[in-house]
Amino acid sequence: MNKDFFAHKASHYERNQRRVTNVDNIAQTIIDHIPLTQTMHLMDFGAGTGLLLERIAPHAGKITAIDVSTSMTAALQNKQDKLACALEIRNINLEREDIAEQFDGIVSSMTLHHIKDVAALLQKLRQLVKTGGFVALADLDQEDGSFHTEDTGVHHFGFERKAIADMATAAGFKDVAVVDASVIKKPQGMFSVFLLVGQC
Ligand SMILES: C[S@@+](CC[C@H](N)C(=O)[O-])C[C@H]1O[C@@H](n2cnc3c(N)ncnc32)[C@H](O)[C@@H]1O
């Protein structure tokens, strides 16, 4: 049984302007670093309500949204007709379930810290990307645990950049780079966000 940690947040998730601005910054960093084309079939891992994928959509042919939370993807479903590319939504827990297809690239925003075994997940993502494809994964830099003020299934207080880059290289990604993507200003402090880029 997969717990939906976002059931109580989904209906108002996008009303948080800090959250929207953060994903704006992440999407722009992806667009700046990855030569996206409208023939690409991408995966958005932990797509949620689709904040990231709707910004990437004009640069892709199709995006498959993977998310365990049916409440978050219900909000995404409502956007389907307005998206600039084709969309497929799959409600699966990628830590536990497998996908039989491969993608030209995988994007992700603010999901890795919800994953218990990130090394294993990166190995799975590597298998899901075609040769010549990429991953572009954004998440929090290491923080003191004050970023989250409620339990949404958090397993990591962000990541140390070298450690996650080494994990990505060990998983089989090449030319791994970690760049600045965003800074989230909260009442309790400033939280920086990185984008990890790797090639296959
Ligand atoms: C913080 S939200 C980020 C949503 C969106 N990417 C954004 O930036 O607005 C994390 C999302 O990852 C999803 N998620 C967490 N663990 C997952 C897993 N193992 N498999 C699939 N989705 C997962 C959650 O349900 C949630 O929608």
The ligand as an ORCA input file, in Angstrom:
! r2SCAN-3c Opt
* xyz 0 1
  C       7.618     17.787     -3.443
  S       6.603     17.013     -4.633
  C       7.260     17.746     -6.138
  C       6.245     17.791     -7.237
  C       6.710     18.509     -8.516
  N       7.837     17.816     -9.120
  C       7.053     19.950     -8.234
  O       8.231     20.304     -8.224
  O       6.108     20.721     -7.982
  C       7.247     15.349     -4.719
  C       6.381     14.427     -5.551
  O       7.057     13.180     -5.688
  C       6.110     12.126     -5.564
  N       6.823     10.908     -5.167
  C       7.500     10.714     -4.001
  N       8.024      9.481     -3.978
  C       7.664      8.871     -5.129
  C       7.887      7.573     -5.667
  N       8.596      6.645     -5.002
  N       7.373      7.258     -6.887
  C       6.647      8.193     -7.569
  N       6.399      9.438     -7.106
  C       6.897      9.779     -5.894
  C       5.121     12.653     -4.546
  O       3.890     11.969     -4.594
  C       5.030     14.130     -4.922
  O       3.995     14.386     -5.840
*
